[in-house]
């Protein structure tokens, strides 16, 4: 079954690229839609990277680093989309501070790229070894949890 590693990532990437194409061509270009398109583009890029690492064999440390840079910007974008949907953008100029952790991780990780590695691949996902995993996990899931709470509150 190793010959199928990453195939679901390719399927999701194709679906996301098709969705992105439809969004770019057919929807109104307002703030919410642009954020959504950016998120879908990042998701498609990540799924493509996962497929390339697992199926094509791009195993150098740079590729998992690039995947982490890509997914590192998804939680702040999700939170920005949630703030936009809930009309709670009272901090208009300060709202972009939510991207500072993603930028900080991208810069920090750029100095230690050789420590990144793909540890295993399956049909559904890839596993990685990367430094500061718990801290990155907290950074990754905290904006998602805040978004869930805000959406529950405002829906």
Protein Blocks (a to p, Z undefined) as FASTA:
>chain_A
ZZmgoklmmmmmmmmmmmmmmmmmmmccdfklmmmmmmmmmmmmmmmmmmmmmmnopabf
klmmmmmmmmmmmmmmmmmmmmmmnopafklmlmmmmmmmmmmmmmmmmmmmmmgccfbd
cfkbccdddehklmmmmmmmmmmmmmmmmmmmmZZ
